Amino acid sequence: MLQSRLFTKTRKDAPKDEVSRNAELLIRGGYIHKEMAGAYAYLPLGLRVLEKIKHIVREEMNRLGGEEISMTTLQRKELWEKTDRWSDEKVDVWFKSALKSGAEVGFGWSHEEPITDMMKNFVSSYRDLPAYVYQFQTKLRNELRAKSGIMRGREFLMKDMYSYTTNPEEHKKFYDSVIEAYLNVFKRVGLGELTRLTFASGGAFTKFSHEFQTILPAGEDTIYVDTKKGIAINKEVLTDEVLSDLGVNRADLVEETAAEVGNIFDFGGVKSEQLGLMYKDEGGKSVPVHLGSYGIGVTRLMGVVVEALSDEKGIVWPKSIAPFRAHLILAVHDDADIKALAHEVYKTLTAEGIEVLFDDRDARAGEKFADADLIGIPSRITVGKKTLESKLYELTDRETGKTSEVSLEHLLQELKD
């Protein structure tokens, strides 16, 4: 992509009403546009990052045997009434509206009910199980507070997976495999060392659940970590009974502030029984299907990465989800030979399949370097007068700031690796 053709521009300042660092940097870098509190548009650079995250999540879900679907946002009232999750007293984040016919509808904040109801068309026997389905879908939640940028939105992208199994043992095996897959996701997006599997409350879902919490000063949750055992407990369920069940001593716990990036729930057979999703076992007995639910907030994950890995200059993207692998900077504009060399390097890199943002704008070199630091692409390549003379390219690592001069051959090898 040529930066001169990118319709977005970097900004010196974020909107005055924006208080979260992730949104400030993403707005200034041209990744997102703030429509209103808790609702953001994703611009070309931001969409590229989201697609990279989705690709990683999709790979991990497919490895589990997940099949991707796409459900509707509009929700039928009667489904949620069957499970006692329609009233605002039970679920306080509903957005609701009325059709012209007068019928009341909701806008999806989760999808256990409609997907489970749909599965009645495809599951009738134990031979039809297990089944694992997932989707990437925009969720709408009427959050009272929306002050954490894209880390807590009223409109956000989520990956939600649902498992349908015959019994608790089959469910537990899959549940544990999802834990490993989620830990792989967080490792691949650069948050592996900061993210903890956390024992937590089930909220509007179940009595208990597991969360994946990333240690982060800007987080909204408090967790207690036993580093020796690798166990974390959300403050909301930190009781003597829970500590005893987990075999943890309170004195061994370290308090941390964290942000939730994923959660998993075991619904057992309750929801299937409420909605009529039953199967015939080998003896012909009708049994409720065992349901599990597994969520990752994709846009939230993007915000947490920015919060956790940015520095005083701007965003620092991990290579796995950066919008581009390299940021090519044309440092001199009044020399036709240097300009021609920079364009030739751009063609060579892209021909090798390397994703490059080429800053070919008619702007000062210092402005370009500052923008490159803000945008946060992992590798910066500078083409200037020295390059023309030595045929060596200045390669700068965004994370470490380390700069080296390398040949084109070495540059290609480095960026491909």
C-alpha positions in Angstrom: 0.0 0.0 0.0 1.2 3.5 -0.9 0.8 5.8 2.1 0.1 8.7 -0.2 -3.1 6.9 -1.3 -4.2 6.0 2.2 -7.2 8.2 2.9 -6.6 8.2 6.6 -4.1 10.5 8.2 -2.2 10.5 11.5 -3.2 13.0 14.2 -1.3 14.8 16.9 -4.2 14.6 19.3 -7.2 12.3 20.0 -10.7 13.5 20.7 -10.9 15.4 23.9 -13.6 13.1 25.3 -11.3 10.0 24.7 -9.6 8.9 28.0 -8.3 5.4 27.1 -4.8 5.0 25.8 -5.7 2.2 23.4 -8.3 4.4 21.6 -6.2 7.5 21.7 -3.3 5.7 19.9 -5.6 3.9 17.5 -7.4 7.1 16.5 -4.2 9.1 16.2 -2.6 6.3 14.1 -5.6 6.2 11.7 -6.8 2.7 12.8 -10.3 3.6 14.1 -12.9 6.4 14.1 -14.9 7.1 17.1 -18.6 7.2 16.2 -19.8 7.6 19.8 -18.8 6.3 23.3 -18.5 2.5 23.0 -18.8 2.4 19.2 -15.9 2.7 16.8 -15.5 2.3 13.0 -12.5 0.3 11.8 -10.5 2.0 9.1 -8.1 0.2 6.5 -5.2 -0.2 8.9 -7.5 -1.3 11.8 -9.4 -3.7 9.7 -6.1 -5.4 8.6 -5.2 -5.9 12.2 -8.7 -7.4 13.0 -8.4 -9.8 10.1 -5.0 -10.9 11.3 -6.4 -11.6 14.8 -9.4 -13.4 13.2 -7.1 -15.5 11.1 -5.2 -16.7 14.2 -8.5 -17.4 16.1 -10.0 -19.2 13.1 -7.0 -21.5 12.8 -7.2 -22.5 16.4 -10.9 -23.1 16.3 -10.6 -25.1 13.1 -7.9 -27.3 14.7 -10.5 -28.1 17.4 -12.9 -29.3 14.7 -15.0 -26.1 14.8 -17.3 -25.3 11.9 -17.8 -21.6 11.1 -21.3 -20.2 10.8 -22.9 -16.7 10.9 -26.1 -16.1 12.9 -28.5 -13.1 12.9 -28.2 -10.1 15.2 -32.0 -9.9 15.7 -33.1 -12.1 18.5 -36.6 -13.7 19.2 -38.0 -12.7 22.5 -39.7 -16.1 23.1 -36.4 -18.0 23.0 -34.8 -15.9 25.7 -38.0 -16.1 27.8 -37.7 -19.9 27.8 -34.3 -19.6 29.5 -35.3 -16.7 31.8 -32.7 -14.3 30.2 -35.0 -11.9 28.5 -35.8 -9.5 31.4 -33.6 -6.6 32.1 -33.5 -7.7 35.7 -31.7 -10.9 34.7 -29.6 -9.5 31.9 -29.0 -5.7 32.1 -27.1 -5.2 28.8 -30.0 -5.8 26.3 -30.6 -3.5 23.4 -34.3 -4.0 22.5 -36.6 -2.6 19.9 -40.0 -3.3 18.3 -40.9 -4.4 14.7 -43.6 -2.4 12.8 -45.9 -5.3 13.6 -45.5 -4.5 17.3 -43.4 -7.7 18.1 -40.5 -7.0 20.5 -37.0 -8.1 19.4 -33.6 -8.0 21.0 -30.1 -7.3 19.5 -27.7 -10.2 20.1 -25.4 -9.8 23.2 -24.7 -13.6 23.1 -26.0 -16.5 21.0 -26.5 -19.6 23.2 -30.3 -19.5 22.8 -30.6 -19.1 19.0 -27.8 -21.5 18.1 -29.1 -24.1 20.5 -32.6 -23.7 19.1 -31.2 -24.0 15.5 -29.3 -27.2 16.4 -32.7 -29.0 17.0 -32.9 -29.2 13.2 -29.7 -31.2 13.1 -29.3 -33.2 16.3 -31.6 -36.1 17.2 -29.3 -39.0 17.9 -26.0 -39.6 19.7 -24.7 -40.3 16.2 -25.1 -36.6 15.5 -22.8 -35.6 18.3 -20.4 -34.0 19.2 -20.8 -30.8 17.2 -18.8 -27.6 17.5 -19.8 -24.4 15.8 -18.4 -20.9 16.0 -18.8 -17.4 14.5 -17.3 -14.0 14.3 -20.2 -11.6 14.9 -20.9 -8.1 16.0 -22.4 -8.1 19.5 -24.4 -5.2 21.0 -24.4 -4.6 24.8 -26.0 -1.7 26.5 -23.0 -1.1 28.8 -23.5 1.5 31.5 -19.8 2.5 31.2 -17.9 2.7 28.0 -14.7 4.5 28.9 -12.1 1.9 28.0 -11.9 2.5 24.2 -12.3 -0.7 22.3 -11.6 -2.7 25.4 -15.2 -2.3 26.5 -17.6 -1.4 23.7 -21.3 -1.2 23.3 -20.8 -2.6 19.8 -17.9 -5.0 19.3 -16.7 -8.1 17.3 -16.7 -11.4 19.2 -15.7 -14.9 18.3 -18.2 -17.2 20.1 -18.0 -21.0 19.9 -20.6 -23.5 21.2 -20.0 -27.2 21.9 -22.7 -29.8 21.8 -21.7 -33.1 23.4 -23.4 -36.2 24.8 -22.1 -36.2 28.4 -20.0 -34.3 31.0 -16.9 -36.4 30.2 -17.0 -35.7 26.5 -17.7 -32.0 27.3 -14.7 -31.8 29.7 -12.3 -33.2 27.2 -13.3 -30.6 24.7 -13.4 -27.8 27.3 -9.8 -28.5 28.2 -8.8 -28.5 24.6 -10.3 -25.0 24.2 -8.3 -23.8 27.2 -5.1 -24.9 25.3 -6.4 -23.3 22.1 -7.1 -20.0 23.8 -3.7 -19.9 25.4 -2.2 -20.5 22.0 -4.2 -17.5 20.6 -3.0 -15.2 23.3 0.6 -16.4 22.8 0.4 -15.9 19.1 -0.9 -12.3 19.4 1.9 -11.4 21.8 0.1 -11.6 25.2 1.1 -15.1 26.3 3.4 -14.1 29.2 0.8 -11.7 30.5 -2.3 -13.8 30.3 -3.6 -16.1 33.1 -6.4 -18.7 33.1 -8.6 -17.4 35.9 -11.3 -18.9 38.1 -14.3 -16.6 37.9 -18.1 -16.1 38.3 -20.4 -17.2 35.5 -22.4 -13.9 35.6 -25.5 -14.1 33.5 -24.3 -17.5 32.0 -23.5 -20.0 34.7 -22.6 -20.2 38.4 -18.8 -20.4 37.7 -16.6 -20.0 34.6 -13.0 -19.6 33.6 -11.7 -16.3 32.3 -8.5 -15.4 30.5 -7.2 -12.3 32.1 -4.2 -10.2 30.8 -2.3 -8.4 33.5 -2.7 -4.7 32.6 -2.7 -1.5 34.7 -5.7 -0.2 32.6 -7.7 -3.3 33.2 -11.1 -3.3 35.0 -10.7 -6.5 37.0 -8.7 -7.5 40.0 -7.3 -11.0 40.1 -5.1 -12.9 42.6 -2.3 -15.0 41.2 -0.5 -18.0 42.7 2.6 -17.9 40.4 3.9 -21.3 41.7 0.7 -23.2 40.8 -0.2 -21.1 37.8 -3.7 -20.4 39.3 -5.5 -17.1 39.2 -8.7 -16.2 40.9 -11.0 -13.3 40.2 -11.6 -11.1 43.2 -15.4 -11.6 42.9 -15.1 -15.3 43.8 -12.2 -15.1 46.3 -13.7 -17.0 49.2 -12.2 -19.5 51.7 -14.3 -22.2 50.0 -12.9 -21.5 46.6 -9.3 -21.3 48.0 -9.9 -24.7 49.7 -11.3 -26.3 46.5 -8.3 -25.1 44.5 -5.8 -26.0 47.2 -4.4 -22.4 47.3 -3.2 -20.5 50.3 -4.2 -16.9 50.5 -0.7 -15.9 51.6 0.7 -17.1 48.3 -1.6 -14.9 46.2 -0.4 -11.7 44.5 -2.9 -9.1 43.6 -2.9 -7.9 39.9 -5.0 -5.6 37.8 -6.1 -7.3 34.6 -8.3 -7.1 31.5 -10.5 -10.0 30.5 -9.7 -11.2 26.9 -11.7 -14.5 26.8 -14.1 -16.7 28.8 -15.5 -20.2 28.7 -18.7 -21.6 30.3 -20.1 -25.0 31.1 -24.0 -24.9 30.8 -24.4 -28.6 31.3 -27.8 -29.9 30.0 -29.9 -27.1 31.5 -30.2 -24.8 28.5 -30.8 -27.6 26.1 -33.6 -28.9 28.3 -35.1 -25.5 28.5 -35.1 -25.1 24.7 -35.8 -28.7 23.8 -32.5 -29.8 22.3 -32.5 -33.6 23.1 -30.9 -36.6 21.6 -31.6 -40.4 21.8 -28.8 -42.3 23.4 -27.9 -45.9 22.5 -30.7 -47.3 24.6 -33.2 -45.0 23.0 -33.6 -42.7 26.0 -34.1 -39.0 25.4 -31.2 -37.0 27.0 -30.5 -33.2 27.0 -27.4 -32.2 25.0 -24.5 -30.9 27.0 -23.7 -27.3 26.1 -20.4 -25.3 26.4 -19.8 -21.7 25.4 -16.5 -20.1 24.6 -15.9 -16.4 23.8 -13.0 -14.2 22.7 -13.6 -10.4 22.2 -11.6 -9.8 19.0 -11.8 -6.0 19.1 -11.2 -6.0 22.8 -8.1 -8.2 22.2 -6.8 -5.6 19.7 -7.3 -2.9 22.4 -5.5 -4.9 25.1 -2.5 -5.5 22.8 -2.2 -1.8 22.2 -2.5 -1.0 25.9 0.0 -3.7 26.9 2.7 -3.4 24.3 2.7 0.4 23.3 5.4 2.8 24.4 5.8 6.5 24.7 6.2 6.9 20.9 3.1 4.9 19.9 1.8 1.5 19.1 4.2 -1.6 19.0 2.5 -4.4 17.0 3.6 -8.0 17.2 4.6 -9.3 13.8 1.7 -11.8 13.8 -1.1 -9.1 13.8 0.6 -6.0 12.5 -1.2 -4.4 9.5 2.0 -4.7 7.5 5.3 -6.5 8.1 7.5 -3.5 7.0 7.2 0.3 6.8 9.3 1.6 3.9 10.4 5.3 4.3 11.5 7.4 1.4 13.6 9.9 3.3 14.6 12.2 0.4 12.2 13.6 -2.2 14.3 15.9 -4.3 16.5 13.2 -5.8 15.0 11.2 -8.7 17.6 8.4 -8.3 16.8 7.8 -4.6 13.1 7.9 -5.3 13.5 5.4 -8.1 15.5 3.1 -5.8 12.8 3.3 -3.1 10.1 2.3 -5.6 12.2 -0.5 -6.9 12.7 -1.9 -3.3 8.9 -1.6 -2.8 8.3 -3.7 -5.9 10.9 -6.2 -4.9 9.5 -6.7 -1.4 5.8 -7.0 -2.5 6.8 -9.4 -5.3 8.2 -11.6 -2.6 4.9 -11.6 -0.7 6.1 -9.2 2.0 3.3 -6.8 3.2 4.7 -3.2 2.9 3.3 0.2 3.7 5.4 2.6 1.5 5.6 6.1 2.9 6.1 7.9 -0.5 4.5 11.1 0.7 6.0 14.5 0.1 6.8 15.2 3.8 9.8 15.8 6.0 11.8 12.7 7.1 11.3 13.5 10.8 7.5 13.6 10.3 7.6 10.3 8.6 9.7 8.7 11.3 7.3 10.0 14.0 4.3 8.6 12.1 6.1 5.3 11.7 6.6 5.1 15.5 3.0 6.0 16.1 1.6 3.5 13.6 3.9 0.8 15.1 4.7 -1.6 12.2 7.4 -4.0 13.3 10.2 -3.1 10.9 11.1 0.2 9.4 13.2 0.4 6.2 14.8 3.8 5.4 16.0 4.7 1.8 18.1 7.8 1.7 21.3 9.3 0.3 23.5 6.8 2.1 21.5 3.9 0.6 22.2 5.1 -2.9 25.9 5.2 -2.2 26.3 2.0 -0.2 23.4 -0.1 -1.4 22.7 -0.9 2.3 19.3 -0.3 3.8 18.7 1.1 7.3 16.5 -1.5 9.1 15.0 -0.5 12.4 13.2 -2.7 14.8 10.1 -0.9 16.3 10.1 -2.8 19.5 13.8 -2.5 20.4 14.8 0.6 18.5 17.8 -1.3 17.2 19.1 -0.2 13.8 21.4 -2.0 11.4 22.5 -1.5 7.8 21.8 -4.6 5.6 21.9 -5.6 2.0 18.7 -6.2 0.0 19.3 -9.9 0.2 19.6 -9.8 4.0 16.6 -7.5 4.1 14.4 -10.0 2.2 15.6 -12.9 4.4 14.9 -10.9 7.6 11.4 -9.9 6.6 10.5 -13.3 5.4 11.6 -14.9 8.7 
